[in-house]
Amino acid sequence: MSDARFLVDLLARTAPGLTVDTGDGRRAQYAYDASNYRVPPLAVAFPRSAEDVVAVVRACRELRIPLTARGAGTSMAGNAVGPGLVLDFSRHLNRVISIDPATRMAVVEPGVVLDDLQRAAAPHGLFFGPDPSSHSRCTLGGMIGNDACGNHSVRYGRTVEHVEELEIVTAGGVRVVAGAGGLSMDVRAVAGSGGRSGEASEIAALDTALTRLVDDNLAALRTELGRIPRQVSGYQLHHLLPEHGRHAARALVGTEGTCAVVTRATVRLHPVPQATTLLALGYRDVVDAARDVPAILLHRPTAVEGMDEAIVATLRHRRGSEAVTGLPEGAAWLYVELDGADQADADRRATELLGQLRAGERMVAGRVVADPAERRSLWRVREDGAGLAARLVDGGTSWPGWEDAAVDPHQLADYLGDFRALLAEHDFTGVLYGHFGAGCVHVRIDFDPATAEGAAAMRAFLEEAAALVVAHGGTLSGEHGDGRARSALLATMYSPRMRAAFAAYKRLYDPEGLLNPGVIVDPAAVDADLALYPITSRAASTGFTFPEDPGGLAEAAGRCIGVGRCRSDVGGSMCPSYRATHDERDSTRGRARLLQEMLRDGPDTVIADGSRSTDVRDALDLCLSCKACAADCPVGVDMATYKSEFLHRHYRHRLRPRSHYSLGWLPWWSALARWIAGPVNAVLGGPLGRLVARLGGVTAERTIPDFAPRRALRRHLPPQPEEPAAVLLVDSFTRAFRPEVAGAAARVLADAGVPATVRSGLCCGLTWLTTGQLDIARRTLTRTVEHLDGEGELPIVVPEPSCAAALRHDAPALLGTEAARRVAARVRSFASALAELADADWKPAVVPERVTLQTHCHEYAVFGETTQSALLRRLGVQDVDEAGGCCGLAGNFGFEAEHYATSMTVAGLSLAPKLAALEATDTVLADGFSCRTQAAHLTGPEGPQARHLAQLLDPNPPGGTPS
């Protein structure tokens, strides 16, 4: 690590304030992207300005340290990992500098997320055309590096077509503007610091050399490049031809960071279509679907996307049958989007196309998808394709490597037929999806890159696949770039003269080969630096049984393939800690990569101290255990469970944090407090309470909720029914802090035709689970399961969503017994119980017109993200305004002193602004005890008070009429 020390020292002098991290935890996080590859870097830097970038490039050149630029790290070809310094632009250099509606131009920094640009452009009626499925987290710098396209590429093409100018730093540390006509000096570098004497002549010499390179290779550039719409492989040197305006910026698009580092880009925007509509078309297989693509293209669609049944089956398996709605009959599907002058025009065009396809022989069924919610559901299936295809219903695993080939759309059906035959010949299975309208097919294949034999079989297949796509006039890459996955195969596609031109082009910009080495020019072998590792013996001893991952924690953490959905700021609920900090370490992906590295078998692991690792512990520290990732992650990463398992190992036979003994043992403490609730509440609510809180590792910024007296629950409950239809299990939180909810729940269930017998005194072990005290959790859950399993088969309704989720999800995963699985199958949250068990004609006496809803994250993850909101609408609530995401309190997390600030930041993402806009009399629903407590903390006694759904629907509330 001496090189790292010299680099840090040099940058401390030349770029004061620049964060350069050489820690093992950081290196482990950035050793991976979304590909099959793993290359631990020497260090990671987070530049804040172009001047920082210049200093970094010059330092790397002086010390001969390789440099890799990185955006969201979602590249599937190994484009964003490298052995030297990784430069992460997404942290700070992520602004939309300006938008000019008159010229339809935007100026952006390379780390800006595409969706952020779209939101900035939307008020002007504009948007950026290319829209990869990773639009919620991919950066413009990454899109420029890979020449990304997206779902609407049949209309808007590739990123290169929208780039007008790039501000770059060359490998020599010179700031240059690349645009139409060639290269010029960056005037800001001249005006500010960073410019050096003689730079203008260096730039002129480089520009002249580029012209000479083009003049020497005119025939090859004109015949080998730009043949089909999606030809991304290699360098796009034809943009330097005179007939293309010698466009130096566009020639740099798709170079994957191997020639220069982009610090700013000027890109062209487009008007938002006036109206669009969507056709969903079903086929017997993907080849039949591809046969119809040429006819569909004649109707000038904005999108033609395809996928096979494996992706749909996986999503329904993971998230329930309602996760995909609106698909017609078939085993493969096309989504066809058409636009129009108005909605009637768009619908007319769709109807006309649908009629034409119905007259043919290939389409099985088709429909116009008019409902916006159905459209969103369908597009989500397509956008999650890479993740969904990675872990299939049968437990199989698939990998990228040949996920990005493209042909002319008119050749697509023939290519797919031959490609499937090639898969069968090699005894591989592929999951197909992609941009059928542009001839670009994504496929994940069940390679076995964890063994030498498997890697050799993968390499042999890739070589034949490359020959096949070239034989069909296609390209190895259609938008993901060549990276480490395909660069070594470029000899199959390009002539020696063309490859020599590529090498000469890189040398002009990067003579010492320091920028993203091993990619495109002088490539590494396709099976070098593969990331997979064998399951190790130290991964076998677990607290949880990991029923869906036979390899235990190693296989479970290995679910993360790096697609980075957890890095999104919008949509879904994960990952609240990343949304609060925007640090890769605090993303679900960053934590999973650390766990993978911790469990890696081999001497090259970056995390060498196993479950005692403080790097892993610190990365997991801000995980709120909200479980949202278990629902939102396309591959089903469940970081809450992994954190619990890690803490179980990390603190085994060691002293734990104080909060693990106070908050972690809360059910035990609350059982004691019930006997002397008055004195306990008086102490905790007074000056002494702050001292008690500090001693227990609890923040003094919050008011500790009052404990209910021992007999309070009995006073709130109605008489027991003679013939119960369910069991109302009063969990520890409800019994200890809000027994009135149990009474309301019993009355509502009876009113809904589900009279319930009440059971209390049993615990789900949640607080021990979240703090990783799994031995105690196991004993607690064993007792609870034995009692519930021996008391019949009635549905079990649990008012507290987190306790319901623990019994439904965690109990069978921890105990691994048939009894636990039987009990889990009976468990319902209160909202899901009403949705499933209530009489069909039941309606509560009164419901409000408008409700602000905070769905508990565990209910979202385990019982369905729309369960409560759908129920409210069914019961007559006209307006359900959801506070998306986590409340920030999350059980013990927000009560822990060291996490209070993060808890409040998370609350500020959605819940706090929603509550601030309400009147005191407005209706707020928060079934979770944590959510209600956080809401009360935010609003104070004068603001709107959150209630449980049972209290809202109570037909006979104490002291009044129904709510």
Buried (B, 14 or more C-beta within 10 A) or exposed (E): EEBBEBBBEBBEEBBEEBBBBBBBBBBBBBBBBBBBBBBBBBBBBBBBBBBBBBBBBBBBBEBEBBBBBBBBBBBBBBBBBBBBBBBBBBBBBBBBEEBEBEEBBBBBBBBBBBBBBBBBBEEBEBBBBBBBBBBBBBBBBBBBBBBBBBBBBBBBBBBBBBBBBBBBBBBBBBBBBBBBEBBBBBEBBEEEEBBBEEBBEBBBEBBEBBBEBBEBBEEBBEEBBBEBBBBBBBBBBBBBBEEBBBBBBBBBBBBBBBBBBBBBBBBBBBEBBEBBBBBBBBBBBBBBBBBBBBEBBEBEBBBBBBBBBBBBBBBBBBBEEEBBEBBBEBBBBBBBBBBBEEEEBBBBBBBEBBEBBEEEEBBBBBBBBEEEEBBEBBBBBBBBBBBBBBBBEEEEBBBBBBBBBBBBBBBBBBBBBBBBEBBEEBEBBBBBBBBBBBBBBBBBBBBBBBEEEBBEBBBEBBBBBBEBBBEBBBBBBBBBBBBBBBBBBBEBBBEEBBBBBBBBBBBBBBEEBBBBBBBBBEBBEBBBBBBBBEBBEBBEEBBBBBEEBEBBBBBBBBBBBBBBBBBBBBBBBBBBBBBBBBBBBBBBBBBBBBBBBBBBBEEEBBBEEBBBBEBBBEBBBBBBBBBBBBBBBBBBBBBBBBBBBBBBBBBBEEEBBBBBBBBBBBBBBBBEBBEBBEEBBEBBEEEEBBEBBEEBBBBBBBEBBBBBBBEBBEEBBBEEBEEBBBBBBBBBBBBBBBBBBBBBBBBBBBBBEBBBBBBBEBBBBBBBBBBBBBEBBBEBBBEBBBBBBEEEEBBBBBBBBBBBBBBBBBBBBBBEBEBBBBBBEBBBBBBBBBBEBBEEEBBBEEBBEEBBBBBBBBBBBBBBBBBBBBBBBEBEBEEBBBBBBBBBBBBBBBBBBEBBEBBBBBBBBBBBEBBEEBEEEBBBBBBBBBBBBBBBBBBEEEBBBBBBBBBBBBBBBEEEEBB
